[in-house]
Each structure stands twice: as C-alpha cells, then as structure tokens.
Amino acid sequence: MNPGIVTDALLLPLDLQPLPADQVVAGTPATGYVELTETIGVWEHTPGTSTDVEADEVFVVLSGSAIVSFDDPALEPLELRAGSVARLTAGMRTVWTVTETLRKVYIAG
C-alpha cells in the first residue's frame, strides 16, 4: 500500500489462515493481517481461543470482542471491544479468547 492512501480498515480484505494446532486452545480460529507500512498493519482473529507470544505493539480495536489473558507475566485480563486501546510488550505469553471476530490496527515497535 502506498503512503498517503486512505483506506477503510474495516473493509480491507485479509487472507485468513487457520492457526497452527499447537496455538489453538478451543474452536477453529483463523488469523490474517495486511501491513500498511513496516510498522503499521491491520490484523484479524476469528472466534475461538488461541495462545501467542507477543511482540511490542500498541493497537486500537476496530470491531469485535475478546478477552486477552496473561500467562506470563501474571496480569489482569484485558476486555477488548471496538475502541479499546492496548499495549503489549515483547515476550508476553497470552491467551486470546475471541467471541466476535476481532479486527485491530496495530503499530509495532
């Protein structure tokens, strides 16, 4: 995508792929993303529960809902919905329980 082009991030097509079996806790979640720049992108996770090891990022949820639980470090869960803003740091071990397809815009650090 060229700099300066404005797009509707809610309508941006993403190539969703099933998550690897070792990341799936429940359901059949799929994820996909598109990079808008080297550090900014749009990411989506369909309903289901999966684990992840995070990178440094700040994100804004555009649509959907989920709870992010933290295995390491032990932190209070985050309840995410449209408009939520969050920061994750590299190495955090998380569990994403997505109840409604979640789409976010992220800025990676």
Secondary structure, DSSP 8 states (H G I E B T S, - for coil): --TT----TTT-----EE--GGGEEES--EEEEEESSSSEEEEEE-SEEEEEE--SEEEEEEEEEEEEEEEES----EEEETT-EEEE-TT-EEEEEEEEEEEEEEEE-
